[in-house]
Amino acid sequence: MIRHIVFFSAADPKDVARIRDGLMMLADIPHARHFEVGRNLQSDPITGARVDLVVYAEFEDEAALAAYKAHPTYAACTALVRPMRELRIAADVNTG
């Protein structure tokens, strides 16, 4: 299983809800076995970094993750969200 975790911060905090709505488009892509977008509750007290939203998704394997990223909705989401975000950090964890 692959766990796909992505952290986002908004360039303008007023856009957090719009970014969340844009990220929720990804829930319509059929390749994820689990998908959610959540609001982060705190800033990192050590670095001071602000993360506003977290995308968490689970995929059966790397092929399912690749199909998710190749889906036209993924490209549409990226085009919508990218101009509003400041930070994006992604990790794909293979849990075996």
C-alpha positions, -999 to +999 in steps of 0.1 A: +000+000+000+011+036-008+002+064+016+003+098-002+006+127+022+008+163+010+011+195+031-001+228+018+000+264+030-019+293+014+000+323+001-030+343+015-047+328+045-080+341+031-077+315+004-075+284+026-112+275+021-109+279-017-078+257-017-096+231+003-125+232-021-100+228-050-083+198-033-116+181-027-119+178-065-093+150-061-118+129-042-136+122-075-106+104-089-114+067-087-079+052-081-076+060-044-090+035-019-091+063+007-090+101+003-094+130+027-084+167+030-081+181+065-073+214+081-041+215+101-047+226+137-013+241+145+020+255+133+052+237+138+065+252+171+102+244+163+104+259+127+074+282+128+063+267+095+026+270+088+007+242+071-029+249+065-041+217+048-031+181+046-042+157+018-041+120+028-048+092+004-041+055+002-034+036-030-032-002-036+002+002-054+024+026-073+004+019-105-028+032-088-009+063-076+005+070-110-030+066-126-043+091-100-017+116-109-023+111-146-061+117-143-074+149-159-090+160-126-055+160-110-043+184-136-074+206-132-069+207-094-032+216-098-041+245-122-066+258-097-047+254-065-011+262-075-015+300-079-030+302-043-005+281-025+028+291-009+041+257+002+036+221-010+055+192+004+045+157-007+056+122+005+046+088-009+052+061+017+053+025+007+040+005+037+048-028+020 
